[in-house]
Amino acid sequence: MKTKEVIVGICGGIAAYKAADIVRSFKKSGIGVTCVMTKEAGEFVRPLTFQALSGRKVYQDMFEVPDIWDVQHIALAEKADALLIVPATANIIGKLASGICDDLLTCVALATKAPVFIAAAMNENMYEHKAVQDNIDKLRSFGYKMIHPRKGELACGKVGIGCLEDVEKITEEVKRALK
């Protein structure tokens, strides 16, 4: 039986460190994990962390020369049984809603036919902004599955909606879709 494959797209938000626990959870469940990081994500967590946890190369650069020739974003998109973007920032949500492909992760997201999960995390003021909410509605209309943030202590020290949903809830939702 073919091992299920999840592409985990990591974006540049303070909750990026929680993506490491998500990668570990998938791996423990026997799910293959490939990580695609935005440049900004590397400011929060190093690629080596995800390479060690996934046991695989971490992809970051759209124009990196591959070891074996393939169109990298298409090859990654086609191997995915699911794509999880975590933490999904206002920036990535806006880019995907507008069809902007200016990095490897956005190209993979728009090229995949697999289910796409968006696990949002950001400041409450940003999350509740009409532009972000409109973009979330647009992504839902594209068939993307939204994993909304929960209430908790935000990076700014306030308590509000914007904390990344619990790791267990995120991984279980993706695992259900893989069955």
N, C-alpha and C positions, 0 to 999 in steps of 0.2 A: 504494500500500500504506500502510495506517495506521501512523503512528509509534507505537511502544510507549511506554507511560507508566508511570513508577515514581513512587510517592509515597515520599519519604524522610522518615521521622519521626525527629527528632533529640531525644534526651533529655539530661538534665542529669547528665552524668558527664564525667570528665576526658578521656575518649576522644572527646568531641564534636567536637574539632578534626579528627579523622580522617574525619568525615562529609563534610568539604569535598572531600577527595580522592575519595571515593566519588561524590559529585555530579559532579565533574569527569570521572571515568571514564565514567559513564553518558552524559553529554553528548557526550563525544568519540566514543562509540560510536553516536551518532545517536538515543539514547533520550531522550524528553522527561522532565524531572524537575521535580516540584513538591515543595517542602519544607514540612513542618509541624513546628514547633518547640514543645516544652513551654516553659513560663515558665522553668523551671530551666535548660534548655539555653542560653537567652539570657544566663545568668550566665557561661557558658564561652566561647561564640562568638556574635558579633553576627549578627542576621538579614541585615544588609547583605552579609556574606560569601557567604551562600547565594544571595541575590538576584543578586549579581554572577556567581557560577559557573553558576547555572541559567538566568539570563536571565529569571526569572519572579518574580512576587510570592511572598513567604514568608508562610505562614499561622501565626498564633500564638493569636489570640484567638477563642474560641468565639462571642463576642457582638459581634464587629466588624460594622458595617453594610456589606454587600457593595455593590460598584459596580453589579452587576446582581443582582436578587433571585433567590436560590436558597437552598435549605437547605444551607448550606455543607458540613457534614460528610457529607451524603449525596452532594452533587455531587462532592466530592473522592473519596469511596469508589467511586462509579460510574465515574469516569474512570480509575481505576487498573487497570493490567494486573498490577501487583505492588505490594506495600507492604513496605518494608524499614524496620525500627525499629533504629536504631543511634546511640549505644550503648544497648542495652537494659539498663536498670538493674534492680536487685531491685524497685524501686518499680513500674516499668511492667509488669514480668513479673507481679507480684502483683496489680496492678489488672486486667490483662487476664484472668488466670486466674480472678478473682472476678467478672468482668463489670462492673467499675466504669467508668463513663463520666463523669469529672469534668473533662475538658479536651478540646480539639479532637482531639488525636491518639488518645486512647482511643475517642472516638466514631467516628472514621474507621475505626479498626481493627475495631471490632465491626460496623460497617455494610458493610464491603467484602465482596464475593464473590471478590475476587482472592486469589492466594496471598499469605500473610503470612510474612515472614522476620524472625526475631528474632536479631539479632547481639548476644549478651550480652557485657558487660564490667563488671567490678566487682572488689572486693577478694576474694581467694581465700576468706577466712573467710565472707564473705557468699555467694559462689557455691556453696560446699560446704554451706551450712546446709540442713537438711532441709526447711524451709519453701520455700526457693527451688527446691530440686530437685523437690519435690512440685508446685510451680507450673509448672515447666518440663515435667514429665510431663503435667500437665493441659493445657497449651498444645499439646503434641504430640498429645494425644488429640483436640483440636479441629481438627487438621490443620495447625497452624502448623509451619513449618520452622525448626528451631533451628540457628543457626550458633554453635557453642560457642567460648568464649574459649580462647586458647592460653596456654602457660606463658611468662612473661617478667617483666621488672621492673615491679612495681606502683607506683602513685603513692606508697604508703607507704615505698617503698625496698626492700621485700622482693622476692624472686623467688618466683613461684608462678603458679597457674592464675588467670586473670582478665583478661589483656590481650585487647583486641579482636583478633579474627582479622585476618590480613593483608588489606589493602584489595583486592588482586587476587583473593584467594580469595572474598571476600564478593561482589564484583561479578560474578565468573564464575558463582557459584552462582545468582544472580538472573537473569543473562543466559541461562543454560541453561533456566531455567523459562519465559522469555519466548519461546523458539524453538518 
